[in-house]
Amino acid sequence: QSVLTQPPSASGTPGQRVTISCSGSSSNIGSNTVSWYQQLPGTAPKLLIYSSHQRPSGVPDRFSVSKSGTSASLAISGLQSEDEADYYCAAWDDSLNGWVFGGGTKLTVL
Amino acid sequence: QVQLVESGGGVVQPGKSLRLSCEASGFTFSIYAMHWVRQAPGKGLEWVAGISFDGGDKDSAESVKGRFTISRDNSKNTLYLQMNSLRAEDTAVYYCAKDFSSSGNYYFDYWGQGTLVTVSS
């Protein structure tokens, strides 16, 4: 059971907008930066987006995040086939004094 | 460019020990915190341990406390994970990850390719 809660799966057709939620608590999402990671099949995770709108170079602006209280969401607009991957949210937890991850969401592009 | 290369994985019997290494290049290793994150087969990501830029502050997950020790050698640009009393549930791909900050609680901006540890008799 992960400390952060994500839906196990999500799907959409090319061009659609998809959102993935991440629910936590006051000790993690509620008080720290949430980051999101993309893991393409058979590869290592990579940083996708952090804070409210910071993306590493090379990550398209089709990816965006929002945060409200103890929940966060990742939105992907203009869905493309290459977006098919597992997505994880993460945050530092002040109570556990360690990092916590969501269980991951498998995104399928139909 | 930033590179993180893990090594040291393999098959080990339950109760035995193993030491993983992560050689870093392409950035000033000594000013950033570092982490180990693992992924059991078919499962999600789990943070294992983190260490501050100078090694003065270390944290680890409850699941490995007392068994795993993270350390670093800034003169060799290398991160280590000493794993003792290994259990079947420690079987996973172990990733080395760089933190954006020196303290270790910001985000993981670069990841290695991972090294597989299999604990089996």
Contacts between the chains, C-beta under 8 A, distances in Angstrom:
chain1	res1	chain2	res2	distance
A	2	B	44	6.6
A	32	B	105	7.1
A	33	B	106	6.4
A	33	B	107	6.4
A	35	B	107	3.8
A	35	B	108	7.1
A	37	B	45	7.3
A	37	B	108	7.3
A	39	B	45	8.0
A	44	B	95	5.9
A	44	B	111	4.7
A	44	B	112	6.6
A	44	B	113	5.3
A	44	B	114	5.5
A	45	B	37	7.8
A	45	B	45	6.5
A	45	B	95	7.1
A	45	B	108	7.8
A	45	B	111	5.5
A	46	B	111	6.3
A	47	B	107	6.5
A	47	B	108	6.3
A	47	B	109	5.2
A	47	B	110	7.5
A	47	B	111	7.9
A	50	B	100	7.8
A	50	B	106	8.0
A	50	B	107	4.7
A	56	B	109	7.0
A	86	B	44	7.9
A	88	B	44	6.6
A	88	B	45	5.4
A	90	B	45	7.5
A	90	B	47	7.8
A	90	B	107	7.3
A	90	B	108	7.4
A	92	B	105	4.0
A	92	B	106	7.7
A	96	B	62	7.8
A	97	B	59	5.5
A	98	B	47	6.0
A	98	B	50	7.4
A	98	B	59	5.3
A	98	B	60	7.3
A	98	B	61	5.8
A	99	B	35	7.2
A	99	B	37	7.9
A	99	B	47	3.7
A	99	B	50	7.0
A	99	B	105	7.7
A	100	B	47	7.1
A	101	B	44	6.2
A	101	B	45	4.7
A	101	B	46	6.6
A	101	B	47	6.6
A	102	B	44	7.4
A	103	B	44	4.9
A	104	B	44	4.2
A	104	B	45	7.0
